[in-house]
Amino acid sequence: WATSFSSLPYVGSPITDNNYFTQYNRVRVIDGDGSPYDVRDWAIFNFGPSNGQRDFDGTATSNAFFGGESTYSGGLGGLGVSISYGQIWGFSTENGWMLLY
């Protein structure tokens, strides 16, 4: 999805000393970079600029996202730390918590 599957308002943050999560006050879910030529360039959760400024991995040091073009990528959002591993969990009343990604 070039304009994301969904965009949700997001104003809370578990981090208090920077605006990694709240700079844009929303999270875009399943956000493509908008290019028909680079179909692998996407993010599961994008807290940064829309469409990752057309290159999620290329802007990883300044943008905030999780689950990008490469299986190991996550945007640093200017934090200066490497985000190399993460998990996404979902909850079902039938199965309980399940690892999704």
Backbone hydrogen bonds in HBPLUS format (Angstrom, degrees):
<---DONOR---> <-ACCEPTOR-->    atom                        ^
c    i                          cat <-CA-CA->   ^        H-A-AA   ^      H-
h    n   atom  resd res      DA  || num        DHA   H-A  angle D-A-AA Bond
n    s   type  num  typ     dist DA aas  dist angle  dist       angle   num
A0004-SER N   A0001-TRP O   3.38 MM   3  4.85 168.0  2.39  98.4 100.4     1
A0032-GLY N   A0001-TRP O   2.71 MM  31  5.21 155.0  1.77 163.6 154.6     2
A0005-PHE N   A0029-VAL O   2.89 MM  24  5.69 140.1  2.05 159.5 172.1     3
A0005-PHE N   A0030-ILE O   3.17 MM  25  5.50 136.4  2.37 122.9 134.7     4
A0029-VAL N   A0006-SER O   2.79 MM  23  5.26 169.7  1.80 160.1 163.7     5
A0008-LEU N   A0027-VAL O   2.95 MM  19  5.38 169.6  1.96 151.3 151.4     6
A0027-VAL N   A0008-LEU O   2.82 MM  19  5.38 150.9  1.91 151.2 161.1     7
A0010-TYR N   A0025-ASN O   3.12 MM  15  4.87 166.8  2.14 100.3 101.7     8
A0023-GLN N   A0019-ASN O   3.06 MM   4  5.18 136.0  2.26 149.3 142.3     9
A0028-ARG N   A0046-ASN O   2.89 MM  18  5.00 169.8  1.90 143.7 144.1    10
A0046-ASN N   A0028-ARG O   2.83 MM  18  5.00 159.4  1.87 149.2 155.3    11
A0030-ILE N   A0044-ILE O   2.71 MM  14  4.38 163.4  1.74 132.2 136.2    12
A0031-ASP N   A0043-ALA O   2.86 MM  12  5.31 152.6  1.93 157.8 163.4    13
A0043-ALA N   A0031-ASP O   2.96 MM  12  5.31 139.9  2.12 132.6 145.1    14
A0033-ASP N   A0041-ASP O   3.09 MM   8  5.82 138.2  2.27 167.3 155.1    15
A0041-ASP N   A0038-ASP O   3.07 MM   3  5.70 167.5  2.08 122.4 126.3    16
A0044-ILE N   A0066-PHE O   3.01 MM  22  5.94 134.1  2.23 145.2 158.9    17
A0044-ILE N   A0067-GLY O   3.01 MM  23  5.17 131.4  2.26 120.1 134.2    18
A0045-PHE N   A0066-PHE O   3.25 MM  21  5.23 165.5  2.27 142.1 146.5    19
A0066-PHE N   A0045-PHE O   2.79 MM  21  5.23 150.6  1.87 152.9 160.5    20
A0047-PHE N   A0064-ALA O   2.82 MM  17  5.20 142.0  1.96 141.7 153.4    21
A0048-GLY N   A0064-ALA O   2.93 MM  16  4.72 121.5  2.28 154.0 145.8    22
A0052-GLY N   A0049-PRO O   3.04 MM   3  5.38 144.2  2.18 140.8 135.2    23
A0053-GLN N   A0050-SER O   3.35 MM   3  6.38 166.4  2.37 129.9 130.0    24
A0054-ARG N   A0051-ASN O   2.79 MM   3  5.41 143.6  1.93 121.4 130.6    25
A0055-ASP N   A0052-GLY O   3.06 MM   3  5.47 165.3  2.08 113.9 118.7    26
A0059-THR N   A0055-ASP O   3.11 MM   4  6.18 128.6  2.38 143.7 154.4    27
A0059-THR N   A0056-PHE O   3.21 MM   3  5.42 144.5  2.34 103.0 112.8    28
A0060-ALA N   A0057-ASP O   3.33 MM   3  5.04 167.0  2.35 105.7 105.4    29
A0062-SER N   A0059-THR O   3.11 MM   3  5.72 147.6  2.22 115.8 124.3    30
A0063-ASN N   A0059-THR O   2.95 MM   4  5.90 147.9  2.06 162.0 172.1    31
A0076-LEU N   A0060-ALA O   2.65 MM  16  5.81 153.1  1.72 154.7 163.0    32
A0078-GLY N   A0061-THR O   3.07 MM  17  5.85 138.2  2.25 129.8 136.2    33
A0077-GLY N   A0063-ASN O   2.82 MM  14  4.18 128.1  2.09 126.1 118.1    34
A0075-GLY N   A0065-PHE O   2.74 MM  10  4.70 151.1  1.82 125.4 135.4    35
A0068-GLY N   A0073-SER O   3.38 MM   5  5.22 159.2  2.43 119.9 124.2    36
A0073-SER N   A0070-SER O   3.08 MM   3  5.25 168.0  2.10 113.0 116.7    37
A0079-LEU N   A0076-LEU O   2.94 MM   3  5.39 163.5  1.97 116.8 122.4    38
A0100-LEU N   A0088-ILE O   2.76 MM  12  5.50 162.6  1.79 158.2 162.9    39
A0101-TYR N   A0088-ILE O   3.30 MM  13  5.07 152.4  2.38 135.8 137.3    40
A0090-GLY N   A0098-MET O   2.88 MM   8  5.35 162.6  1.91 154.3 159.7    41
A0098-MET N   A0090-GLY O   2.77 MM   8  5.35 157.0  1.82 160.0 166.5    42
A0092-SER N   A0096-GLY O   2.97 MM   4  4.93 158.5  2.02 124.1 130.6    43
A0096-GLY N   A0092-SER O   2.63 MM   4  4.93 143.0  1.76 148.4 151.3    44
